[in-house]
């Protein structure tokens, strides 16, 4: 999620899920052509028959110019 909007795999976002050491999964979100409005809260939600877990990160931009 970006804020309250669910993110789908598309030309802007790439979502990947890979098995790590046959026990854990690694979830990745790649954001292409990042602009200021892409900043804010991102949340990953994992669900299975035993329940669910979440992880949240804030993406913030400040200062600097384009390289």
N, CA, C and O atoms as CSV, one atom per row, in Angstrom:
chain,resi,resn,atom,element,x,y,z
A,1,UNK,N,N,0.833,-1.188,0.000
A,1,UNK,CA,C,0.000,0.000,0.000
A,1,UNK,C,C,0.877,1.252,0.000
A,1,UNK,O,O,1.934,1.280,0.631
A,2,UNK,N,N,0.436,2.268,-0.702
A,2,UNK,CA,C,1.006,3.607,-0.591
A,2,UNK,C,C,-0.107,4.434,0.023
A,2,UNK,O,O,-1.092,4.763,-0.638
A,3,UNK,N,N,0.062,4.770,1.302
A,3,UNK,CA,C,-1.048,5.372,2.042
A,3,UNK,C,C,-2.129,4.318,2.194
A,3,UNK,O,O,-1.900,3.267,2.792
A,4,UNK,N,N,-3.320,4.601,1.646
A,4,UNK,CA,C,-4.412,3.622,1.714
A,4,UNK,C,C,-4.670,2.941,0.370
A,4,UNK,O,O,-5.598,2.141,0.247
A,5,UNK,N,N,-3.849,3.256,-0.640
A,5,UNK,CA,C,-4.028,2.696,-1.977
A,5,UNK,C,C,-3.190,1.437,-2.159
A,5,UNK,O,O,-1.975,1.457,-1.961
A,6,UNK,N,N,-3.842,0.343,-2.537
A,6,UNK,CA,C,-3.111,-0.897,-2.785
A,6,UNK,C,C,-2.281,-0.755,-4.058
A,6,UNK,O,O,-2.772,-0.268,-5.077
A,7,UNK,N,N,-1.032,-1.179,-3.993
A,7,UNK,CA,C,-0.128,-1.097,-5.137
A,7,UNK,C,C,-0.230,-2.380,-5.946
A,7,UNK,O,O,-0.192,-3.479,-5.391
A,8,UNK,N,N,-0.360,-2.237,-7.254
A,8,UNK,CA,C,-0.391,-3.363,-8.185
A,8,UNK,C,C,0.857,-3.306,-9.065
A,8,UNK,O,O,1.404,-2.231,-9.313
A,9,UNK,N,N,1.301,-4.470,-9.532
A,9,UNK,CA,C,2.433,-4.553,-10.448
A,9,UNK,C,C,2.034,-3.887,-11.768
A,9,UNK,O,O,1.064,-4.301,-12.403
A,10,UNK,N,N,2.781,-2.855,-12.182
A,10,UNK,CA,C,2.474,-2.153,-13.427
A,10,UNK,C,C,3.733,-1.452,-13.927
A,10,UNK,O,O,4.832,-1.777,-13.477
A,11,UNK,N,N,3.600,-0.505,-14.842
A,11,UNK,CA,C,4.776,0.166,-15.402
A,11,UNK,C,C,5.476,1.069,-14.384
A,11,UNK,O,O,6.646,1.402,-14.570
A,12,UNK,N,N,4.802,1.462,-13.340
A,12,UNK,CA,C,5.375,2.315,-12.290
A,12,UNK,C,C,6.017,1.486,-11.181
A,12,UNK,O,O,7.087,1.833,-10.683
A,13,UNK,N,N,5.368,0.399,-10.798
A,13,UNK,CA,C,5.818,-0.427,-9.672
A,13,UNK,C,C,6.114,-1.856,-10.119
A,13,UNK,O,O,5.388,-2.428,-10.931
A,14,UNK,N,N,7.190,-2.421,-9.576
A,14,UNK,CA,C,7.485,-3.838,-9.759
A,14,UNK,C,C,7.502,-4.484,-8.384
A,14,UNK,O,O,8.259,-4.077,-7.503
A,15,UNK,N,N,6.659,-5.497,-8.211
A,15,UNK,CA,C,6.572,-6.238,-6.954
A,15,UNK,C,C,7.171,-7.621,-7.172
A,15,UNK,O,O,6.807,-8.309,-8.126
A,16,UNK,N,N,8.088,-8.037,-6.297
A,16,UNK,CA,C,8.667,-9.373,-6.396
A,16,UNK,C,C,8.617,-10.054,-5.040
A,16,UNK,O,O,8.665,-9.405,-3.996
A,17,UNK,N,N,8.521,-11.364,-5.078
A,17,UNK,CA,C,8.507,-12.188,-3.875
A,17,UNK,C,C,9.401,-13.383,-4.154
A,17,UNK,O,O,9.164,-14.131,-5.103
A,18,UNK,N,N,10.436,-13.569,-3.325
A,18,UNK,CA,C,11.345,-14.691,-3.547
A,18,UNK,C,C,11.601,-15.447,-2.251
A,18,UNK,O,O,11.667,-14.866,-1.168
A,19,UNK,N,N,11.742,-16.751,-2.396
A,19,UNK,CA,C,12.003,-17.623,-1.259
A,19,UNK,C,C,13.445,-17.440,-0.813
A,19,UNK,O,O,14.365,-17.477,-1.630
A,20,UNK,N,N,13.638,-17.242,0.487
A,20,UNK,CA,C,14.960,-17.013,1.062
A,20,UNK,C,C,15.265,-18.140,2.049
A,20,UNK,O,O,14.605,-18.245,3.083
A,21,UNK,N,N,16.242,-18.969,1.750
A,21,UNK,CA,C,16.686,-20.067,2.614
A,21,UNK,C,C,15.583,-21.084,2.903
A,21,UNK,O,O,15.566,-21.677,3.982
A,22,UNK,N,N,14.673,-21.294,1.970
A,22,UNK,CA,C,13.606,-22.297,2.066
A,22,UNK,C,C,12.694,-22.135,3.278
A,22,UNK,O,O,11.963,-23.063,3.625
A,23,UNK,N,N,12.725,-20.988,3.914
A,23,UNK,CA,C,11.900,-20.775,5.096
A,23,UNK,C,C,11.194,-19.420,5.080
A,23,UNK,O,O,10.040,-19.312,5.493
A,24,UNK,N,N,11.882,-18.401,4.607
A,24,UNK,CA,C,11.356,-17.037,4.619
A,24,UNK,C,C,11.161,-16.542,3.194
A,24,UNK,O,O,11.752,-17.067,2.251
A,25,UNK,N,N,10.333,-15.538,3.059
A,25,UNK,CA,C,10.148,-14.883,1.771
A,25,UNK,C,C,10.651,-13.452,1.865
A,25,UNK,O,O,10.516,-12.801,2.901
A,26,UNK,N,N,11.228,-12.973,0.784
A,26,UNK,CA,C,11.701,-11.601,0.677
A,26,UNK,C,C,10.796,-10.883,-0.318
A,26,UNK,O,O,10.715,-11.272,-1.483
A,27,UNK,N,N,10.122,-9.841,0.141
A,27,UNK,CA,C,9.245,-9.051,-0.721
A,27,UNK,C,C,9.960,-7.756,-1.076
A,27,UNK,O,O,10.566,-7.111,-0.220
A,28,UNK,N,N,9.880,-7.382,-2.354
A,28,UNK,CA,C,10.529,-6.164,-2.829
A,28,UNK,C,C,9.563,-5.310,-3.624
A,28,UNK,O,O,8.731,-5.815,-4.378
A,29,UNK,N,N,9.690,-4.011,-3.440
A,29,UNK,CA,C,8.927,-3.046,-4.231
A,29,UNK,C,C,9.929,-2.130,-4.909
A,29,UNK,O,O,10.732,-1.475,-4.245
A,30,UNK,N,N,9.881,-2.086,-6.241
A,30,UNK,CA,C,10.722,-1.157,-6.999
A,30,UNK,C,C,9.813,-0.078,-7.580
A,30,UNK,O,O,8.812,-0.373,-8.233
A,31,UNK,N,N,10.183,1.178,-7.331
A,31,UNK,CA,C,9.425,2.316,-7.845
A,31,UNK,C,C,10.253,2.943,-8.958
A,31,UNK,O,O,11.398,3.340,-8.742
A,32,UNK,N,N,9.674,3.031,-10.141
A,32,UNK,CA,C,10.400,3.580,-11.290
A,32,UNK,C,C,10.075,5.065,-11.468
A,32,UNK,O,O,8.965,5.510,-11.177
A,33,UNK,N,N,11.062,5.816,-11.948
A,33,UNK,CA,C,10.889,7.251,-12.221
A,33,UNK,C,C,10.265,7.974,-11.029
A,33,UNK,O,O,9.213,8.605,-11.141
A,34,UNK,N,N,10.933,7.867,-9.898
A,34,UNK,CA,C,10.435,8.423,-8.639
A,34,UNK,C,C,10.282,9.941,-8.727
A,34,UNK,O,O,11.167,10.644,-9.214
A,35,UNK,N,N,9.144,10.426,-8.246
A,35,UNK,CA,C,8.878,11.863,-8.141
A,35,UNK,C,C,8.388,12.141,-6.722
A,35,UNK,O,O,8.099,11.220,-5.958
A,36,UNK,N,N,8.301,13.408,-6.389
A,36,UNK,CA,C,7.978,13.803,-5.016
A,36,UNK,C,C,6.686,13.175,-4.482
A,36,UNK,O,O,6.622,12.808,-3.309
A,37,UNK,N,N,5.667,13.049,-5.320
A,37,UNK,CA,C,4.392,12.483,-4.849
A,37,UNK,C,C,4.508,11.001,-4.489
A,37,UNK,O,O,3.592,10.440,-3.887
A,38,UNK,N,N,5.628,10.359,-4.851
A,38,UNK,CA,C,5.853,8.962,-4.467
A,38,UNK,C,C,6.269,8.846,-3.006
A,38,UNK,O,O,6.297,7.745,-2.456
A,39,UNK,N,N,6.589,9.959,-2.378
A,39,UNK,CA,C,6.953,9.943,-0.968
A,39,UNK,C,C,5.747,9.610,-0.107
A,39,UNK,O,O,4.604,9.687,-0.557
A,40,UNK,N,N,6.016,9.242,1.127
A,40,UNK,CA,C,4.938,8.943,2.065
A,40,UNK,C,C,5.086,7.565,2.664
A,40,UNK,O,O,6.162,6.969,2.623
A,41,UNK,N,N,4.001,7.063,3.221
A,41,UNK,CA,C,4.021,5.785,3.924
A,41,UNK,C,C,3.722,4.628,2.975
A,41,UNK,O,O,2.768,4.669,2.198
A,42,UNK,N,N,4.555,3.600,3.057
A,42,UNK,CA,C,4.356,2.356,2.322
A,42,UNK,C,C,4.190,1.239,3.339
A,42,UNK,O,O,4.889,1.186,4.351
A,43,UNK,N,N,3.251,0.348,3.048
A,43,UNK,CA,C,2.988,-0.753,3.982
A,43,UNK,C,C,2.883,-2.061,3.211
A,43,UNK,O,O,2.184,-2.150,2.201
A,44,UNK,N,N,3.595,-3.084,3.707
A,44,UNK,CA,C,3.492,-4.438,3.161
A,44,UNK,C,C,2.664,-5.269,4.128
A,44,UNK,O,O,2.857,-5.202,5.341
A,45,UNK,N,N,1.743,-6.050,3.583
A,45,UNK,CA,C,0.890,-6.913,4.395
A,45,UNK,C,C,1.062,-8.347,3.906
A,45,UNK,O,O,0.869,-8.636,2.725
A,46,UNK,N,N,1.426,-9.240,4.824
A,46,UNK,CA,C,1.555,-10.665,4.514
A,46,UNK,C,C,0.463,-11.411,5.268
A,46,UNK,O,O,0.286,-11.222,6.471
A,47,UNK,N,N,-0.273,-12.266,4.547
A,47,UNK,CA,C,-1.373,-13.013,5.168
A,47,UNK,C,C,-1.251,-14.492,4.820
A,47,UNK,O,O,-0.833,-14.855,3.721
A,48,UNK,N,N,-1.624,-15.337,5.779
A,48,UNK,CA,C,-1.786,-16.762,5.522
A,48,UNK,C,C,-2.830,-17.308,6.489
A,48,UNK,O,O,-3.469,-16.544,7.211
A,49,UNK,N,N,-3.003,-18.634,6.503
A,49,UNK,CA,C,-4.045,-19.232,7.340
A,49,UNK,C,C,-3.821,-19.010,8.829
A,49,UNK,O,O,-4.754,-19.152,9.619
A,50,UNK,N,N,-2.596,-18.662,9.228
A,50,UNK,CA,C,-2.270,-18.458,10.642
A,50,UNK,C,C,-2.423,-17.012,11.105
A,50,UNK,O,O,-2.308,-16.727,12.297
A,51,UNK,N,N,-2.681,-16.105,10.174
A,51,UNK,CA,C,-2.830,-14.702,10.552
A,51,UNK,C,C,-2.188,-13.776,9.544
A,51,UNK,O,O,-2.065,-14.111,8.366
A,52,UNK,N,N,-1.780,-12.605,10.013
A,52,UNK,CA,C,-1.138,-11.638,9.122
A,52,UNK,C,C,-0.113,-10.817,9.873
A,52,UNK,O,O,-0.146,-10.708,11.099
A,53,UNK,N,N,0.803,-10.238,9.103
A,53,UNK,CA,C,1.816,-9.341,9.643
A,53,UNK,C,C,1.975,-8.160,8.711
A,53,UNK,O,O,1.671,-8.260,7.522
A,54,UNK,N,N,2.449,-7.041,9.237
A,54,UNK,CA,C,2.654,-5.849,8.421
A,54,UNK,C,C,4.025,-5.246,8.694
A,54,UNK,O,O,4.593,-5.412,9.773
A,55,UNK,N,N,4.536,-4.552,7.701
A,55,UNK,CA,C,5.770,-3.776,7.837
A,55,UNK,C,C,5.512,-2.432,7.174
A,55,UNK,O,O,4.919,-2.375,6.097
A,56,UNK,N,N,5.951,-1.355,7.806
A,56,UNK,CA,C,5.709,-0.003,7.303
A,56,UNK,C,C,7.025,0.752,7.188
A,56,UNK,O,O,7.909,0.623,8.035
A,57,UNK,N,N,7.138,1.546,6.119
A,57,UNK,CA,C,8.309,2.397,5.925
A,57,UNK,C,C,7.827,3.747,5.399
A,57,UNK,O,O,6.847,3.817,4.657
A,58,UNK,N,N,8.517,4.811,5.785
A,58,UNK,CA,C,8.231,6.144,5.263
A,58,UNK,C,C,9.325,6.534,4.286
A,58,UNK,O,O,10.511,6.465,4.610
A,59,UNK,N,N,8.923,6.942,3.094
A,59,UNK,CA,C,9.851,7.387,2.062
A,59,UNK,C,C,9.765,8.907,2.001
A,59,UNK,O,O,8.729,9.470,1.647
A,60,UNK,N,N,10.876,9.565,2.355
A,60,UNK,CA,C,10.909,11.029,2.407
A,60,UNK,C,C,11.994,11.563,1.484
A,60,UNK,O,O,13.046,10.942,1.328
A,61,UNK,N,N,11.742,12.701,0.881
A,61,UNK,CA,C,12.699,13.370,0.005
A,61,UNK,C,C,13.019,14.735,0.590
A,61,UNK,O,O,12.149,15.402,1.149
A,62,UNK,N,N,14.285,15.146,0.455
A,62,UNK,CA,C,14.631,16.503,0.864
A,62,UNK,C,C,15.860,16.978,0.106
A,62,UNK,O,O,16.772,16.203,-0.181
A,63,UNK,N,N,15.866,18.249,-0.209
A,63,UNK,CA,C,17.011,18.920,-0.817
A,63,UNK,C,C,17.573,18.240,-2.050
A,63,UNK,O,O,17.015,17.277,-2.575
A,64,UNK,N,N,18.696,18.777,-2.489
A,64,UNK,CA,C,19.412,18.206,-3.620
A,64,UNK,C,C,18.773,18.530,-4.952
A,64,UNK,O,O,17.601,18.898,-5.040
A,65,UNK,N,N,19.575,18.383,-5.974
A,65,UNK,CA,C,19.106,18.580,-7.331
A,65,UNK,C,C,19.293,17.292,-8.097
A,65,UNK,O,O,19.963,16.371,-7.630
A,66,UNK,N,N,18.694,17.228,-9.283
A,66,UNK,CA,C,18.867,16.050,-10.125
A,66,UNK,C,C,20.338,15.895,-10.480
A,66,UNK,O,O,21.023,16.884,-10.744
A,67,UNK,N,N,20.826,14.659,-10.486
A,67,UNK,CA,C,22.244,14.443,-10.865
A,67,UNK,C,C,22.465,14.733,-12.325
A,67,UNK,O,O,23.587,14.606,-12.816
